[in-house]
Amino acid sequence: MAQADYNPVLTRANRLEMFTREECEQILKSVLQDENQEGQLKEFKIVPAMEHVGFLGEYYHLMLSYQLDRETEERTKRLFVKSVVYQNADKSFHDEKTSIMKKEAMLYDTLLNELKLFSKHLWCAKCYFARSDLFVMQNIEDLGYASLPASTRFLGEQQLRPMLKALATLHASSVAYEQRHRCTIGVQFREWLLEKSIDADIPWWTTGIKAILAVTATHPLVRNDAAAQAFIANVLPRCLDRVYYMVNPSAVHRNVFLHRDAWSGNVFYHRQRPDEVCCALVDFQLCRYAPPAIDFLMASYLNVAPRERKQMQQRNLSYYHDQLLLELRDMGIDAAEEKLSLADFEQSLEDLALFGATYNCITATILRLPENYLKKLKDQQPADFHHFCNVNRTESVLSLMREHEDYASYLYDCVQDLLELTYYKQAK
């Protein structure tokens, strides 16, 4: 690889040089206000959160040692920190990731903290401090929640439901926020809700599209079909361009504030009642303002194996919408008046189905890679990691499919969903 492809830049002088003492005192004051307490900071330290791995951010624990007024013993509070990646591939990559982090930090510090107040369910941790390059929040694990095992590949119907419940609560809360403030979230926060991951100018997405078009051409159903090959080469790219419009606010369907990244790595389950209590959502870096069908489609496609998804889709649809109605009713909101009736929701799912199938295909080239391939690449060969993510991943994906039958089978199932919504649909 040419050196010009990989010129890493550092975001700060030291990986752990993140806070001043004054900032930590401010954070502690905010934490203690929630407990109606006052106290003095004694010491703070930052520890890498080794149990968390991310490609767009880095994770740490902020340990605050403090003493409450009228107490002699010291206490410790553990908070969660998400920071922009310390080392980035190059200046443009650094600027892009910094922009995403700034968006998430700002929304945690403002909108998300207020949205949490509209429901009795805990679906998101509270943010205590935010800067353009990082933010500090409650440690969701210390609140009784746990992430799924790293070995988790797909979710069953019962595991998916707490996630759908959390999304329904988020969506209802955004409707309540707009009613209370007589505003539109998409307008009020327009600057922070710009598309950051799906665009014809975003390398992560365009390299994924190229890889998926190549995989589609090799699918057993169409590899020897001349008409299908012509469609894949000449028509399918234009079909997939429609996704760029689907991720924007809709002029037809009711828009809400979306998480837009609901997969098993971004949710925490209640330890004692994982099947009953709604999940806690993390990582709002890709959040948007668009129809709730977008979140439902992502949760369905990204977390369930394709064949099982089709079997449970109608039940999941009914469950999500029932939860949305319950939340809206508790907030004194009529779903029909907000164009969120069951018929409205079903129509939006049909209109936006191509988004779900396409996004699932692209993320399969990142999230579903065999044997922790991408993490090893990031840790051991950072220049090749950058090349795979942002320059060209087609040959690597095709090679991995030849070497791993399970990966090839999964990708072909994803691509078949895409063909059913494009090539086979137009052939009917």
LINCORZI-V229088 format. One record per residue. N is the residue number from 1. RES is the residue in three letters. SS is DSSP state (h for helix, s for strand, l for the rest). Layout:
N,RES,SS ; N,RES,SS
This chain:
1,MET,l ; 2,ALA,l ; 3,GLN,h ; 4,ALA,h ; 5,ASP,h ; 6,TYR,l ; 7,ASN,l ; 8,PRO,l ; 9,VAL,s ; 10,LEU,s ; 11,THR,l ; 12,ARG,l ; 13,ALA,l ; 14,ASN,l ; 15,ARG,l ; 16,LEU,l ; 17,GLU,l ; 18,MET,l ; 19,PHE,l ; 20,THR,l ; 21,ARG,h ; 22,GLU,h ; 23,GLU,h ; 24,CYS,h ; 25,GLU,h ; 26,GLN,h ; 27,ILE,h ; 28,LEU,h ; 29,LYS,h ; 30,SER,h ; 31,VAL,h ; 32,LEU,h ; 33,GLN,h ; 34,ASP,h ; 35,GLU,l ; 36,ASN,l ; 37,GLN,l ; 38,GLU,l ; 39,GLY,s ; 40,GLN,s ; 41,LEU,s ; 42,LYS,s ; 43,GLU,s ; 44,PHE,s ; 45,LYS,s ; 46,ILE,s ; 47,VAL,s ; 48,PRO,s ; 49,ALA,l ; 50,MET,l ; 51,GLU,l ; 52,HIS,l ; 53,VAL,l ; 54,GLY,l ; 55,PHE,l ; 56,LEU,l ; 57,GLY,l ; 58,GLU,s ; 59,TYR,s ; 60,TYR,s ; 61,HIS,s ; 62,LEU,s ; 63,MET,s ; 64,LEU,s ; 65,SER,s ; 66,TYR,s ; 67,GLN,s ; 68,LEU,s ; 69,ASP,l ; 70,ARG,l ; 71,GLU,l ; 72,THR,l ; 73,GLU,l ; 74,GLU,l ; 75,ARG,s ; 76,THR,s ; 77,LYS,s ; 78,ARG,s ; 79,LEU,s ; 80,PHE,s ; 81,VAL,s ; 82,LYS,s ; 83,SER,s ; 84,VAL,l ; 85,VAL,l ; 86,TYR,l ; 87,GLN,s ; 88,ASN,s ; 89,ALA,l ; 90,ASP,l ; 91,LYS,h ; 92,SER,h ; 93,PHE,h ; 94,HIS,h ; 95,ASP,h ; 96,GLU,h ; 97,LYS,h ; 98,THR,h ; 99,SER,h ; 100,ILE,h ; 101,MET,h ; 102,LYS,h ; 103,LYS,h ; 104,GLU,h ; 105,ALA,h ; 106,MET,h ; 107,LEU,h ; 108,TYR,h ; 109,ASP,h ; 110,THR,h ; 111,LEU,h ; 112,LEU,h ; 113,ASN,h ; 114,GLU,h ; 115,LEU,h ; 116,LYS,h ; 117,LEU,h ; 118,PHE,h ; 119,SER,l ; 120,LYS,l ; 121,HIS,l ; 122,LEU,l ; 123,TRP,l ; 124,CYS,s ; 125,ALA,l ; 126,LYS,l ; 127,CYS,s ; 128,TYR,s ; 129,PHE,s ; 130,ALA,s ; 131,ARG,s ; 132,SER,l ; 133,ASP,l ; 134,LEU,s ; 135,PHE,s ; 136,VAL,s ; 137,MET,s ; 138,GLN,s ; 139,ASN,l ; 140,ILE,h ; 141,GLU,h ; 142,ASP,h ; 143,LEU,h ; 144,GLY,l ; 145,TYR,s ; 146,ALA,s ; 147,SER,s ; 148,LEU,l ; 149,PRO,l ; 150,ALA,l ; 151,SER,l ; 152,THR,l ; 153,ARG,l ; 154,PHE,l ; 155,LEU,l ; 156,GLY,l ; 157,GLU,h ; 158,GLN,h ; 159,GLN,h ; 160,LEU,h ; 161,ARG,h ; 162,PRO,h ; 163,MET,h ; 164,LEU,h ; 165,LYS,h ; 166,ALA,h ; 167,LEU,h ; 168,ALA,h ; 169,THR,h ; 170,LEU,h ; 171,HIS,h ; 172,ALA,h ; 173,SER,h ; 174,SER,h ; 175,VAL,h ; 176,ALA,h ; 177,TYR,h ; 178,GLU,h ; 179,GLN,h ; 180,ARG,h ; 181,HIS,h ; 182,ARG,l ; 183,CYS,l ; 184,THR,l ; 185,ILE,h ; 186,GLY,h ; 187,VAL,h ; 188,GLN,h ; 189,PHE,l ; 190,ARG,h ; 191,GLU,h ; 192,TRP,h ; 193,LEU,l ; 194,LEU,l ; 195,GLU,l ; 196,LYS,l ; 197,SER,l ; 198,ILE,l ; 199,ASP,l ; 200,ALA,l ; 201,ASP,l ; 202,ILE,l ; 203,PRO,h ; 204,TRP,h ; 205,TRP,h ; 206,THR,h ; 207,THR,h ; 208,GLY,h ; 209,ILE,h ; 210,LYS,h ; 211,ALA,h ; 212,ILE,h ; 213,LEU,h ; 214,ALA,h ; 215,VAL,h ; 216,THR,h ; 217,ALA,h ; 218,THR,l ; 219,HIS,l ; 220,PRO,l ; 221,LEU,l ; 222,VAL,l ; 223,ARG,l ; 224,ASN,l ; 225,ASP,l ; 226,ALA,h ; 227,ALA,h ; 228,ALA,h ; 229,GLN,h ; 230,ALA,h ; 231,PHE,h ; 232,ILE,h ; 233,ALA,h ; 234,ASN,h ; 235,VAL,l ; 236,LEU,h ; 237,PRO,h ; 238,ARG,h ; 239,CYS,h ; 240,LEU,h ; 241,ASP,l ; 242,ARG,l ; 243,VAL,h ; 244,TYR,h ; 245,TYR,h ; 246,MET,h ; 247,VAL,l ; 248,ASN,l ; 249,PRO,l ; 250,SER,l ; 251,ALA,l ; 252,VAL,l ; 253,HIS,l ; 254,ARG,l ; 255,ASN,s ; 256,VAL,s ; 257,PHE,s ; 258,LEU,s ; 259,HIS,l ; 260,ARG,l ; 261,ASP,l ; 262,ALA,l ; 263,TRP,l ; 264,SER,h ; 265,GLY,h ; 266,ASN,h ; 267,VAL,s ; 268,PHE,s ; 269,TYR,s ; 270,HIS,s ; 271,ARG,l ; 272,GLN,l ; 273,ARG,l ; 274,PRO,l ; 275,ASP,l ; 276,GLU,l ; 277,VAL,l ; 278,CYS,l ; 279,CYS,l ; 280,ALA,s ; 281,LEU,s ; 282,VAL,l ; 283,ASP,l ; 284,PHE,l ; 285,GLN,l ; 286,LEU,l ; 287,CYS,l ; 288,ARG,s ; 289,TYR,s ; 290,ALA,s ; 291,PRO,s ; 292,PRO,l ; 293,ALA,h ; 294,ILE,h ; 295,ASP,h ; 296,PHE,h ; 297,LEU,h ; 298,MET,h ; 299,ALA,h ; 300,SER,h ; 301,TYR,h ; 302,LEU,h ; 303,ASN,h ; 304,VAL,l ; 305,ALA,l ; 306,PRO,h ; 307,ARG,h ; 308,GLU,h ; 309,ARG,h ; 310,LYS,h ; 311,GLN,h ; 312,MET,h ; 313,GLN,h ; 314,GLN,h ; 315,ARG,h ; 316,ASN,h ; 317,LEU,h ; 318,SER,h ; 319,TYR,h ; 320,TYR,h ; 321,HIS,h ; 322,ASP,h ; 323,GLN,h ; 324,LEU,h ; 325,LEU,h ; 326,LEU,h ; 327,GLU,h ; 328,LEU,h ; 329,ARG,h ; 330,ASP,h ; 331,MET,l ; 332,GLY,l ; 333,ILE,l ; 334,ASP,l ; 335,ALA,l ; 336,ALA,l ; 337,GLU,l ; 338,GLU,l ; 339,LYS,l ; 340,LEU,l ; 341,SER,l ; 342,LEU,h ; 343,ALA,h ; 344,ASP,h ; 345,PHE,h ; 346,GLU,h ; 347,GLN,h ; 348,SER,h ; 349,LEU,h ; 350,GLU,h ; 351,ASP,h ; 352,LEU,h ; 353,ALA,h ; 354,LEU,h ; 355,PHE,h ; 356,GLY,h ; 357,ALA,h ; 358,THR,h ; 359,TYR,h ; 360,ASN,h ; 361,CYS,h ; 362,ILE,h ; 363,THR,h ; 364,ALA,h ; 365,THR,l ; 366,ILE,l ; 367,LEU,l ; 368,ARG,l ; 369,LEU,l ; 370,PRO,h ; 371,GLU,h ; 372,ASN,h ; 373,TYR,h ; 374,LEU,h ; 375,LYS,h ; 376,LYS,h ; 377,LEU,h ; 378,LYS,h ; 379,ASP,h ; 380,GLN,h ; 381,GLN,l ; 382,PRO,h ; 383,ALA,h ; 384,ASP,h ; 385,PHE,h ; 386,HIS,h ; 387,HIS,h ; 388,PHE,h ; 389,CYS,h ; 390,ASN,h ; 391,VAL,l ; 392,ASN,l ; 393,ARG,l ; 394,THR,h ; 395,GLU,h ; 396,SER,h ; 397,VAL,h ; 398,LEU,h ; 399,SER,h ; 400,LEU,h ; 401,MET,h ; 402,ARG,h ; 403,GLU,h ; 404,HIS,l ; 405,GLU,h ; 406,ASP,h ; 407,TYR,h ; 408,ALA,h ; 409,SER,h ; 410,TYR,h ; 411,LEU,h ; 412,TYR,h ; 413,ASP,h ; 414,CYS,h ; 415,VAL,h ; 416,GLN,h ; 417,ASP,h ; 418,LEU,h ; 419,LEU,h ; 420,GLU,h ; 421,LEU,h ; 422,THR,l ; 423,TYR,h ; 424,TYR,h ; 425,LYS,h ; 426,GLN,h ; 427,ALA,h ; 428,LYS,l
